[in-house]
Amino acid sequence: MESSRYMTGPHGVLVNRAINRKDIYETHIGVPAGMIGNPRTAVYGAYHHISVCDGLTGVLKKIEEYGFEIVNIVGPICEDCDRLTDKPRKLAIIVHSEEYGDFIITHDVGAYSIAMPGNYNMWTRLAAYVLMMDGSLKKIQHAETIEILLDRTKGL
């Protein structure tokens, strides 16, 4: 048994906004943080449940009310493995827009979204928050900037 996965896995989500769409061979919904936000699917094909929330209201979209489509959820790096879905998924119809696109929720990412991401192709790591018992959010990791990333290489 992988004890750390058992304890932390079910207690985290990765929240993305659907920012673009490409319909070629299959339907691909683009999000800002694919394997950079959760590399488990890219590394070893891990399955994560995906939910879709309305980008304006935050309400969970149900297939019965919104209809469905078969899609891949993919990140911004032009690599075949940059995806959050192990295979095309049946999800509620997704609206995409950089400002108002639907939220794509990747479940059960636990500490993996903090511990596993790297800076592949110079992508910066994301901010991380903890949902406190009183319902507030506490930032536990700041989002990296490109300046922070470049500072690491000074003097090499």
Backbone hydrogen bonds, N-H to C=O, Kabsch-Sander energy under -0.5 kcal/mol:
donor,donor_aa,acceptor,acceptor_aa,energy
3,S,1,M,-1.2
6,Y,2,E,-2.2
7,M,3,S,-1.9
8,T,4,S,-2.8
9,G,5,R,-1.7
11,H,8,T,-1.7
12,G,9,G,-0.7
14,L,106,T,-2.3
15,V,13,V,-0.5
16,N,14,L,-0.5
16,N,104,I,-2.1
18,A,102,D,-3.2
19,I,17,R,-0.7
19,I,30,G,-2.7
20,N,30,G,-1.2
22,K,28,H,-2.4
24,I,22,K,-0.8
24,I,26,E,-1.9
26,E,24,I,-3.0
28,H,22,K,-2.7
28,H,26,E,-0.5
29,I,72,N,-3.1
30,G,20,N,-2.6
30,G,28,H,-0.6
31,V,74,V,-2.4
34,G,32,P,-0.5
37,G,34,G,-0.8
38,N,34,G,-2.0
41,T,38,N,-0.6
43,V,39,P,-2.8
44,Y,40,R,-2.5
45,G,41,T,-2.0
46,A,40,R,-1.3
51,S,105,I,-2.4
53,C,103,F,-2.7
54,D,59,V,-3.1
58,G,54,D,-2.3
61,K,52,V,-3.3
65,E,62,K,-1.1
66,Y,62,K,-2.6
67,G,63,I,-2.3
69,E,91,L,-2.3
71,V,69,E,-0.6
71,V,89,R,-2.9
72,N,27,T,-2.3
74,V,29,I,-2.7
74,V,72,N,-0.6
75,G,82,D,-2.1
79,E,77,I,-2.8
82,D,79,E,-1.5
83,R,81,C,-2.2
84,L,73,I,-2.9
85,T,73,I,-0.9
89,R,71,V,-3.6
91,L,69,E,-2.5
91,L,89,R,-0.9
93,I,67,G,-1.4
97,S,18,A,-2.5
101,G,97,S,-1.9
102,D,95,V,-2.9
103,F,53,C,-2.7
104,I,16,N,-2.6
105,I,51,S,-2.9
105,I,103,F,-0.6
106,T,14,L,-2.7
106,T,104,I,-0.6
107,H,49,H,-2.8
107,H,105,I,-0.6
109,V,12,G,-2.0
110,G,9,G,-0.9
110,G,12,G,-0.6
112,Y,109,V,-1.6
113,S,109,V,-0.7
113,S,110,G,-0.7
114,I,111,A,-1.6
115,A,111,A,-3.1
116,M,112,Y,-2.1
122,M,119,N,-2.0
123,W,120,Y,-1.5
128,A,141,Q,-2.3
130,V,138,K,-2.4
132,M,130,V,-0.7
132,M,136,S,-3.2
135,G,132,M,-2.0
138,K,130,V,-2.4
140,I,128,A,-2.7
141,Q,128,A,-1.5
144,E,125,R,-2.2
149,L,145,T,-2.0
150,L,146,I,-2.5
151,D,147,E,-2.1
152,R,148,I,-1.0
152,R,149,L,-0.5
153,T,150,L,-1.4
154,K,151,D,-1.2
156,L,153,T,-1.8
